[in-house]
Amino acid sequence: MCRHKGYTPEQEEHRQRWHQENNRRDNGDGDYYATAYMQQALTAGLPLIIRNGDGENISVNAFWGVLPTWEHDFQTALKKAGSLVNIRSETVYEAKIYAPLMKKKQRGLIPCSHYFEHHQFDTFGKKGQVLKAKESVPFVITAYRRPIFAVPALYSKWYDRENKQEIITYSMFTIVANDLLTAIHNGGDNPYRMPLVIEREMEDVWLNPGSPEKQINEILNYQVHSDQLRAHAVAPLTGKKAKQGEEIISEYDWGAHNAEIEEIKNTGKTRTPVLV
């Protein structure tokens, strides 16, 4: 399950990348911008790209994790949103909460500079025996020569009765992991999966409410090749060893694990990357 990502462009780069330079509004609606080297699930203040009724791309302030509309208390809704951070692309049409969003074409794009997944390394006892406990090592994953990439999402709207405001919430699509992410993401609740990183030419198709269902399904079944991604191990994302700012994505020395980390980084690199 992917629960951490980052987004770090300058504001003008953000606007140009999502074709917003010609549709700014005086009140700031649709021009939301927020960056951080680590953005976590179950938090608000994250940008989401959607298509408005005028056919324009807008960037909105969104909450990562779908809050069930039938839960009117925020804390109750938040507990359930913990399992609504990611969507399995293979079963979206069968999912009670997501199928209606697909039918309503409430499709969005999550802008990313990178995301994080963990690898579980074996630990050993004094006699060399493998212990039950694992050491969790985070990896940061980027797209080859693409400083900004997108992951499809579905969005919903939850009404905050206490503060009398509407909150846009979303969930990120995931798919079966490619070779690189299979090597990295080997543990946790949903191992061997990865965010559905798509090609740039697919972005407009995904946002366009008029796109044929066949094209949408092709996107849902797309798996980016390992050659299109880069990865390296970073410091723990939480705790005393956690870093701040740009150091969050800096390569980190994991000592005895370094040799295996190098092997993991090169998994699936079998061809010359092609820009997408």
Disulfide bonds with the S-S distance in Angstrom:
none
